[in-house]
C-alpha cells in the first residue's frame, strides 16, 4: 500500500507553485503597455512627507484649466478631457500615438486630507498635488505618568 | 512624410548610445504626425521637460527630437509608490522630403512639442526637358 505522509500540521498546498507562477506572470505583464495606453490612466507617483502626501502625474497636452481635481476624505479624483485632435479632409495622418479622449481616475489615499490645504500645480505637462493631513488627525504624543 | 529611423515597436524605452555621460534611460515619446498641404506636423509628448531643455536637430534628412527631463525629488518627501518613471526623451525620424529649414516652426507648451516642417520649393515636382543629342 502506498503511504502518503501528509502531516496535518504541515500546510502542503499542491497549487502553491501554480499560484506562484501566476503571480509571476501577472507581475510580468503589469509593466507592459499596449500602444502607449496603460490600463489605468494616468500613471501616478506618490511621495510621503511627515504629515502630507504628494502626488505627481504626467498629463501632457492638458492645461491647468481642463483638469478637474476633487478631494473628499480619503479619495482623490482626477478627471480631464484631452483637446480634440485636429481634423480636416486635407489632413493625412501618418502616426497617431498620443492619448486622446477623456479619463477619470479615483485614488484612495493613505489618510484623510484637509480639503482646504491642497496645493495643486501644473507645469510642463506634470501635475503635482500636495495634500496635508488635517490637524485633528495627526498622531498625538501621549505622556505617560508615573503613578 | 516622416519615416522612423529605428523602429521601437517592442519597447518604449530607447537607449542613448554614444552619450556615456548621461546614464539615465531615455523614453520614446508618443507622437502624432500628420500632413496638411505642404507642411508636415509632428506633435510629441514630453512631460516633465522644461521648454529650454528641448533640443530639435535636423541634419540632412534626419530629424532628432530630444528632451532632457529634470529628476523630480521634492524636499522632505520620500518615494512611496511609483507607476511611471522619469527620464529623457529621444526619437529619430528620417524625412522623405526636403524641408525648408528657415520656415520650421517649433513650439513647446504643457509638455508637448509641436513642430511644423514646411516642404521646400525645390522638392515640388520639376519638369526636366530631354534634349536631343
Interface residues (C-beta under 8 A of the other chain):
Chain A: X33 X36 X40 X43 X44 X45 X46 X47 X48 X49 X50 X52 X53 X54 X56 X58 X59 X60 X61 X62 X63 X85 X86 X88 X90 X91 X92 X93 X94 X95 X96 X97 X98 X99 X122 X124 X125 X126
Chain B: X1 X2 X12 X30 X31 X32 X33 X34 X35 X36 X37 X40 X41 X43 X45 X46 X47 X48 X49 X50 X51 X72 X74 X76 X77 X78 X79 X80 X81 X82 X83 X84 X110 X111 X112
